[in-house]
Amino acid sequence: MGPLTTATRPVAGDIVTERLLPRETPLPMAPGDLGKGRVPDRVPAAVGSAMAWRRGLILFATTALTSAGGYEMYRVLEVGGVTVLEAMVLALFLVLLAWVAFSFASALAGFFVLLTHRPAAVDAELPSIASRTAMLLPTYNEDPHRLTARLRAIIESLEATSHGELFDWYVLSDSTDPDIWVAEEKALLALRQAVGTPRLYYRHRADNTARKAGNISEWITRFGAVYDFMIVLDADSLMSGQTIVRLVHAIEANPTAGLFQTLPTVVNARSLFSRVQQFAGRLYGPMIAAGVAWWHGSESNYWGHNAIIRVKAFAEAAALPQLRGPKPFGGHILSHDFVEAALMRRAGWGIYMLPTLGGSYEEVPPSLLDFAARDRRWCQGNLQHLAVVPARGLHWVSRLHFMVGIGAYLTAPLWLLFLLLGMLISLQARFVRPEYFPKGFSLFPTWPAQDPVLAIWVFVATMGLLLLPKLLSLVLVWTRGQVRRQFGGALRTSAGVLAEIVVSALMAPVMMIFQSIAVIEILAGRDAGWQTQRRDDGTVERRELYRKYGVPTLCGVAMAASAYAVSLPLSLWMSPVIVGLLFAVPIGALTARPAPGKLFATPEDREPPSILRRANELSAAAEVGIKPALVELREAPELLAFHIAQLPPPRAARPDTVDVNLAIGRAKADVSETFEEAIAHLSSREVFSILNDRSSLSTVLQKP
């Protein structure tokens, strides 16, 4: 078998020349302009009466619940008159309650949708398809062995459907670590030999402009015209071959559709934190997704992976603009998926979600700190959408998506402010002498008081809106015998829900502090950057625990002291928040550790689907460890030939480029050194520069 063909420079005479990629086949994708909008012309401009009724029902329920709760909260505060602080508390309560009520109304819709939904047969006959589809796997400094293990499992699953010849596979690397870059090339060569398909391509970008969005955009402008559709994967994605075929059939059958998004199921969780996330996502996720799909209709959203996209629609409508101003609000858009979906919808293409399709999987960060690090980047990306919301021509539901994403992060500091104001009112009542007879004429004194009994009922009702969707998801499991057995029975599932509520309640205050800090940092102008996500165990060093959880712990101490200074009942009232903050360090350490296999078990744990079993088998058998890049190339002539063949033509050096000649001189200064000892003098950046230059690479590898 010949060498692996690269996407950037197809090798003459290779089997690829017998296919559809003898050379680059471009599809123009000019930089986008948020100011230009046009009326949708591929789907009806007016929302159908059924969809209007659904959306009206969701908005009416949100308004009714918010109004009722706000009125009751006003009754709590108005005893003796509403002070300035109490008015601020009431305003915050209305905003936060509207957020909770909106989520509750959507989840309730999902409950009734799934209650009447009959699951499709798993072994139903696959439909026929005829379109060409590209499978895109962008990667950035990921473990190449695990990456190719998952990719091989997907390829084998798709080939088993007898539709494999309609799919081409692209690994689009933005890796900046030179050792990982060369390890990717080695792993891809081995993968092609293992699967026996020539339709597997690899491209590495030396300059990862605009990150993942720029990676996809560059592929489209160079090769997009060859394909009807593309399916975008993440480094941790898994999709069964049957699911992929059904996705292609769905978009083929709907010529107005620009995108179909699946609902990925979390798998392979090991730590307590990730298992809680996996259990919650598997149990509550389908109901929530069914609810939003019910009223989103053709104005659904895109989550950046495990989705099929019409290439033509994406190329003509989804080119991203560069936001004005400096980072963190300016520059390239981090949360690009929401914007791409909104721009395609603006151009008239339908964006749909398929929450009940199945066969789509992903992983989650292994610890609360890893989750918070990823969440920090998402926070910045969502706050960038403040500049996108006013763009002309967007559908109002697309604007709503942006506002929901922004609100997901702004609610954290609002909750914190709500708590602080409530405690401030209590401290004021305890230590500040009340002014019973304010200035001006008054027949009666002003009594600074609230209604404690009614306050309890308002609290219980609010908690009901938060917890009832979880209980409704549990009811759905109880009513379905097969799903109930997959979760381990009604009793085990119920215990899991109770335990999940407790663990999540302990972690929620910590995430409130982390997200509040993130919002403050972004508003202060601090950029999040882009870090590689950790995908192994969630073990955290003790020093890191104290450093990262120090602020939440101090917040807990301050809240506990303030509450106790007022009264013991207030301390008990605030205990759910105070306990989570005071014990942030042990909670962070405990949840990062491996959890017992039966704790928070999901159907995929008990009966893993075939593609998941295969991917895990391949990952377990994968090569462990990565050699230095230059050592790998020196020991493997075939790998060196492949690496050189894919390098772009030489170009003028930029001002920030490493002095390659100086680096080579340092590496060859002592002829008595071994090759490994010589290249150890080079920095990662110097090795990266050498790998990008043919002549420099040849010079370095010639050292005796």
C-alpha positions, 0 to 999 in steps of 0.5 A: 500500500502506498503512502498516505495521501495528504489533503494539501498536496496529493501525491501524483500516481497515488490511488487518490488520482483515481478518485475525486481529488486529483487537485484542490477543488475550491469553494469560495468562502469570503469573510462574513459581514454581520451587517448584511442580511437578507430575507430567507428564501429557502424556507417559508418566511412566516413561521407556521401556525403550529410552530407559532403556537408552540413558541407562544405557549413557551413564552406565555408559560415563562411570563406567567410563572415569572409574574406569579413568582415576582408578585409573591416575592413582592408580597414577601418584601412589601411588609413595612414598605420596600427599601432600596436594597429590597427593590434591587433584590426583587429586580434580581429575583425577577430576572433569575426566576424568568431564566428558571421558568423559561428552562422549566417550560421548555423541559415540560414540553420535552416531557410530553413530547417523549411521553407520547414518542414511540422509539424507533426500532434499533435494527430498522433497515437503513435507508439508501443514500447517494451523496458524497460526504466528508468526515472532518476531524479537527484536532489540536494537540490531542493524543494521536493514538486515542484520536485514531483509535476512535476514528478507526472505530467510526470508519469500521462501523461505517464500512459495515453499512456498505455505504463506506465508499461515499465517505472521505475522511480528513484529519485537520491538524492545528497541533502546535506541539512538534512531537504530537504533530509527527506522532499524528502523521505516524498514527495516520499512516498506521491507521490507513494500513489498518483500515485499508481505505485510501480515502483518508487524508491528513492536513497540518496547518503551521499557522492555526488562524481562527482555530477550529473555525479557521481550520474548517473554513480553510478546508471548505475553500480548498476542497469543499466543492467536491462534497455535498455534505460534511460531518464535523467531529471533535477529538472525543467524538464517536458516531456509529455508521448507522447514525451517520447514514441516517443523518445523510438520508435526513438531509438528502430528504430535506433540500431546505435543510442546512444542518442537522444536529444530533444529541451526543451521549456522554460516555467513558466517564471515570471520575466522580465528577464526570460520572455525575455529568454523564448520568445527568446528561443521559437521564435529563438530556433527552427530555431537555433536547426534545423540548427545545427541538419541539419549539425551535423547529427549523431555527435550532442551533449548532453545537460545533460537532456531531452534526451534518452540514450542507457544504454549499449552505455553509460556504455561502452563508456561514463565513465568520467576521472578525469582531472589531476591537481588541480581545477578549471581545474583539478578534476571532469568534470563539463560540463560532457554532452559534453564529454559523447556525444563525448565519445559515438560518439568515440565508434561508437554510433550516437548522434542525435537531434530531434528539432521538436519533441516538448513536452519537457520543462524546466525553466530558472533562474529568474534573471540576477544574478542567470543566471550569477551564473549558467553561471559561473559554465558552464564557468569553465566546458567548459574551462575544455574541453581544456584538452579534445579537444586533446583526441585521436579518437574523431570525428572532429565535437565533437572537434568542439563542445568543441571549440564552448563551449570554444569560447562562454566564451572566446569571452566575454573578447575578445569583451571587449578587442576589445572595449578597444583597439578601445577606446585606439586608439581614445584616442591616436589620441586625446591626443598623438601628431602624428608622421607624419614623422617617423624615416627613409627615407619617401617621404610622411608623415604618416597620422594616420586616419581611414575611418569613412564612411566605418567603419559605413558600417562594423558596420552595416553589423556586426549588420546585421549578429547578428540580421538577424537570429532573423528577419528570425525567425519572418518571419517563424512565419508570414508564419505559421498561427497557430503559428502566432495566438499562439504568438498573431498575427504578430503585437504583435510578431513583437513588442515582437522581437523589445522589446527583441532586446532592452532588450537583448542589454541592458543586453549584456554588463553586461553579457560581464563583468560577463563572462570576470570576470569569465574567469579571475577568472578561469585562476587565479585558483578560483573554482566555486563550486556547488550551488543550482539554485534558481527557485522562483521569481528573487527578489534581495536585494538592497545591493546585487544589488550594490555589484554584479553590481558595477564592470559593473557600474564602467566599464561604468563610465570609458568608458563613461568618455574616450569616452566623452574625445575624442568626443561626436560622439564617445560617441554616437557610444559607447552608446549601451555598455555604457548605459547598463553598466552605468544603470546596477543596475536599469536594474538588478533590473527591469528585476528581477521583475515580468513582465506583463502576456501579455509581451513576451507571448509565445504559452505555455503561451496562450494555456498551454499544458496539462502536464504543466497545470497539473504540475502547478496545483500540484505545487500550491496545494503542501505543503509549507515549510519544517520541521526540519528533526529530527522533521519529523522523530519523528512524522512519524513512517512510514517515519522513517522506510523508512529512516532507511531501505535505510541507507547503512551499517555502515562504518568507520568514515572519518577524517572529520566526525562530532563527532556524540556522542558529537552532541548527548550530546549537544542535550540532555544536558538540559532535560527541553528543548523540542525536538525542542529546543534541536535539535536547538543546532545542526548544519546542518552538525551534523544533516546530520551525525546523519541521516546517522547513525542508532544508533545515530538517535535512540538515539536522537529521544528517548529524552522525 
